[in-house]
């Protein structure tokens, strides 16, 4: 048997080495798959982080011949008071029809963030459903043997990606600027979702470390995706030698500024449908929108996230020098 061990190397990166005959991370027991429960239940959860490569990881698992996964990818059942109130039957209906002899799971990036949002009041402040246990308590109480995977990405770059995501959806104007959106629109939780240390500690209070897998996006997905697939497949009790189609290809291509501004101001119509005059006007908006992320915004994000770097390194056991905390963004 070959298993994978994470190492904190002299270069500061978290890489892998093969560790023959050593059960560093014990795989899921075969009996969990060969003798499934009366109804299909998730054996693993990808819980986050948002905008950190979870869709890629989900697709790599979905292609494995020993898995049978639900659609859609993100059910958000345990991360939404509204959905949770629909009851377990609603949740388990998503797993009906899946092959009971194959491994199943789900991936909802809202699960990582500890508490269940209840509603957003008119002043845009987030309120939580304090009557419910935390998300780690909810899930671990219902699935005590489940395994968990979280992917962490440079929090500054994650925040920028989330900001662009909200503009792509047309939820905010690109002319407001990143800092204004992040600080005055907490509903979007742009800042909050990059403060990883507190959420990791909350989860690790309820989940033993051998069932809670932390991946660093820049090292273990972007640079070493092949070894990561071997590791994750083995961790979940799947054939570690399987390789899916196009594993190194990005699932979602980033939107350029023109497309983001165009989508916001046109509601998603095709450019050819609105005429050249409007198209030229949108090009002007493109120039303006490039100022929506500036040096001050990046410095602000760095001031928010850098103070917890040491704590994160202690929790993950990895040097996070692979994170530049946004220094390279403005050089592009």
TARA-V913196 format. One record per residue. N is the residue number from 1. RES is the residue in one small letter. SS is DSSP state (H for helix, E for strand, L for the rest). OMEGA is omega in degrees with one decimal (* if undefined). Layout:
BEGIN
n->{N	N}
res->{RES	RES}
ss->{SS	SS}
omega->{OMEGA	OMEGA}
END
This chain:
BEGIN
n->{1	2	3	4	5	6	7	8	9	10	11	12	13	14	15	16	17	18	19	20	21	22	23	24	25	26	27	28	29	30	31	32	33	34	35	36	37	38	39	40	41	42	43	44	45	46	47	48	49	50	51	52	53	54	55	56	57	58	59	60	61	62	63	64	65	66	67	68	69	70	71	72	73	74	75	76	77	78	79	80	81	82	83	84	85	86	87	88	89	90	91	92	93	94	95	96	97	98	99	100	101	102	103	104	105	106	107	108	109	110	111	112	113	114	115	116	117	118	119	120	121	122	123	124	125	126	127	128	129	130	131	132	133	134	135	136	137	138	139	140	141	142	143	144	145	146	147	148	149	150	151	152	153	154	155	156	157	158	159	160	161	162	163	164	165	166	167	168	169	170	171	172	173	174	175	176	177	178	179	180	181	182	183	184	185	186	187	188	189	190	191	192	193	194	195	196	197	198	199	200	201	202	203	204	205	206	207	208	209	210	211	212	213	214	215	216	217	218	219	220	221	222	223	224	225	226	227	228	229	230	231	232	233	234	235	236	237	238	239	240	241	242	243	244	245	246	247	248	249	250	251	252	253	254	255	256	257	258	259	260	261	262	263	264	265	266	267	268	269	270	271	272	273	274	275	276	277	278	279	280	281	282	283	284	285	286	287	288	289	290	291	292	293	294	295	296	297	298	299	300	301	302	303	304	305	306	307	308	309	310	311	312	313	314	315	316	317	318	319	320	321	322	323	324	325	326	327	328	329	330	331	332}
res->{x	x	x	x	x	x	x	x	x	x	x	x	x	x	x	x	x	x	x	x	x	x	x	x	x	x	x	x	x	x	x	x	x	x	x	x	x	x	x	x	x	x	x	x	x	x	x	x	x	x	x	x	x	x	x	x	x	x	x	x	x	x	x	x	x	x	x	x	x	x	x	x	x	x	x	x	x	x	x	x	x	x	x	x	x	x	x	x	x	x	x	x	x	x	x	x	x	x	x	x	x	x	x	x	x	x	x	x	x	x	x	x	x	x	x	x	x	x	x	x	x	x	x	x	x	x	x	x	x	x	x	x	x	x	x	x	x	x	x	x	x	x	x	x	x	x	x	x	x	x	x	x	x	x	x	x	x	x	x	x	x	x	x	x	x	x	x	x	x	x	x	x	x	x	x	x	x	x	x	x	x	x	x	x	x	x	x	x	x	x	x	x	x	x	x	x	x	x	x	x	x	x	x	x	x	x	x	x	x	x	x	x	x	x	x	x	x	x	x	x	x	x	x	x	x	x	x	x	x	x	x	x	x	x	x	x	x	x	x	x	x	x	x	x	x	x	x	x	x	x	x	x	x	x	x	x	x	x	x	x	x	x	x	x	x	x	x	x	x	x	x	x	x	x	x	x	x	x	x	x	x	x	x	x	x	x	x	x	x	x	x	x	x	x	x	x	x	x	x	x	x	x	x	x	x	x	x	x	x	x	x	x	x	x	x	x	x	x	x	x	x	x	x	x	x	x	x	x	x	x	x	x}
ss->{L	E	E	E	E	E	E	E	L	L	L	L	L	E	E	E	E	E	E	E	L	L	L	L	L	L	L	L	L	H	H	H	H	H	L	L	L	L	L	L	L	L	L	E	E	E	E	E	L	L	L	L	L	H	H	H	H	H	H	H	H	H	L	L	L	L	E	L	L	L	L	L	L	L	L	L	H	H	H	E	H	H	H	H	L	L	L	H	H	H	H	H	H	L	L	L	L	L	L	L	L	L	E	L	E	E	E	L	L	L	H	H	H	L	L	L	E	E	E	E	L	L	L	L	L	E	E	E	L	L	L	L	L	L	H	H	H	H	H	H	H	H	L	L	L	L	E	E	E	E	E	E	L	L	H	H	H	H	H	H	H	H	H	H	H	H	H	H	L	L	L	L	L	L	L	L	L	H	H	H	H	H	H	H	L	H	H	H	L	L	L	H	H	H	L	H	H	H	H	H	H	H	H	H	L	L	L	L	H	H	H	E	E	E	E	E	H	H	H	H	H	H	H	L	H	H	H	H	H	H	H	H	H	H	H	L	L	L	L	L	L	L	L	L	L	L	L	L	L	L	L	L	L	L	L	L	H	H	H	H	H	H	H	H	H	H	L	L	L	L	H	H	H	L	L	H	H	H	H	H	H	H	H	H	H	H	H	H	H	H	H	H	L	L	H	H	H	H	H	H	H	H	H	H	H	H	H	H	H	H	H	H	H	H	H	H	L	L	L	L	L	L	L	L	L	L	L	L	H	H	H	L}
omega->{176.7	175.9	-173.9	177.4	175.5	178.4	170.8	-170.9	-180.0	179.8	177.8	-178.2	172.7	-179.8	-176.5	164.6	176.9	-179.1	-175.3	173.7	179.2	-178.9	-179.3	177.6	-176.6	179.8	173.9	179.3	-179.8	-176.7	179.5	-178.8	-175.8	177.0	-173.5	176.4	-176.2	176.1	179.1	178.5	179.3	176.5	178.1	177.6	166.2	-168.1	-179.1	-3.2	178.0	179.6	-176.7	175.5	-178.6	178.7	176.0	-178.3	177.8	-180.0	177.5	176.7	-178.7	-179.2	-177.3	-176.8	-179.0	176.2	173.1	-168.3	-178.1	173.1	6.6	179.3	-173.2	179.4	175.6	-174.0	-176.7	-177.7	-178.8	178.6	-179.8	-179.1	-179.0	179.3	176.3	173.8	-175.4	-179.8	177.6	-178.2	-174.5	174.7	178.8	-178.3	176.9	177.8	176.4	-179.4	-176.4	179.7	178.7	-178.8	175.4	-179.5	175.0	-177.5	177.3	-173.3	175.6	-175.4	-177.2	-166.0	157.0	-174.1	-176.0	175.9	-179.5	175.6	174.7	-177.1	-174.3	179.3	176.6	176.1	-177.8	172.3	-175.8	177.1	-176.0	179.1	179.6	170.4	175.2	-179.6	175.9	178.5	-179.3	-174.0	-178.3	176.8	-178.6	-177.9	-171.7	-179.4	-176.8	176.0	-172.5	177.6	174.0	178.4	179.2	179.7	173.1	-171.4	176.9	179.5	175.5	179.3	178.0	179.0	178.5	177.7	177.7	178.0	179.8	176.7	177.0	179.7	-178.5	-176.4	178.9	178.4	176.3	-179.1	179.5	-178.2	-173.9	-175.1	-179.3	179.1	-176.1	-174.6	-174.7	177.7	-175.6	176.4	-178.5	173.7	-177.5	179.8	-173.6	-173.5	177.0	178.0	-167.3	-168.1	-178.8	180.0	177.3	179.3	179.6	179.9	-175.3	171.5	-173.6	-175.8	176.4	-172.8	-179.5	175.2	-179.2	-172.1	179.1	175.7	174.2	-172.5	-173.3	-178.6	-166.7	174.3	-177.2	-174.2	-170.3	-175.4	-176.5	177.1	179.1	176.8	176.8	-179.0	-175.4	176.8	179.6	179.8	-179.0	177.8	-180.0	176.4	-175.5	-177.4	179.2	175.2	-179.5	177.3	175.7	-176.9	-179.0	-176.6	176.9	-179.3	-179.5	176.7	-178.1	175.3	172.7	-178.1	-177.5	-178.9	-179.6	180.0	179.8	-179.6	-177.9	-173.2	-179.0	-178.8	174.3	177.1	177.7	-176.7	-178.4	-176.0	-173.7	175.1	-174.7	-178.4	177.8	178.2	178.3	177.6	179.0	175.7	176.1	176.4	178.8	179.2	179.4	-174.1	179.1	178.6	-178.0	171.9	-177.6	-177.0	-178.8	178.0	-179.0	178.4	177.1	179.3	178.0	179.8	178.7	-168.1	-176.6	-177.5	-179.0	-178.3	-178.2	179.5	178.7	179.3	177.8	-178.3	-174.9	-175.3	-177.6	165.2	178.9	177.2	175.2	175.7	176.9	179.8	171.3	-176.8	-176.2	-173.9	-174.8	178.5	-177.6	*}
END
